[in-house]
Amino acid sequence: MRLLIAAGGTASGPEALPPGVLTLVDAASHIYVLSPVLVTRPQWVTYDVDEARHVSDERLTSILGQLEPTQATTSGSRGDELPMTAFGGSWRFWR
C-alpha cells in the first residue's frame, strides 16, 4: 500500500498520533511526505516566502526522520506555497 502524508506540522512523537495513523504507516510499503509551504496572506502577496520554505524543509526532514524506523520506503518533497499547486509534485509518487 502507498501512503501520502500531507503535513502542516510535526508530532512530538508516535504517541501523539492517532492510532489509525500508526496503523496506516505500519501497513504501508511506500510513504511519500508532502510538506507544503504555509504562508500568510501578506507573505503570499509580497512573495516573502523564504522563511516559510525553510520551515517546510525542516518539517519534511523531521517527519522523514521519524519515519526512518518503519519498513516502508520513504521519500518526500516540499510543496508549493500556492494552494492550487501544492500537491503538484506528488503525482509522480502514484505512478
HELIX and SHEET records of a PDB file:
HELIX    1   1 PRO A   14  ALA A   16  5                                   3    
HELIX    2   2 PRO A   19  ALA A   27  1                                   9    
HELIX    3   3 ARG A   41  THR A   46  1                                   6    
HELIX    4   4 ASP A   50  LEU A   67  1                                  18    
HELIX    5   5 GLY A   88  TRP A   94  5                                   7    
SHEET    1   A 3 ARG A   2  ALA A   6  0                                        
SHEET    2   A 3 HIS A  30  SER A  35  1                                        
SHEET    3   A 3 THR A  73  ARG A  78  1                                        
END                                                                             
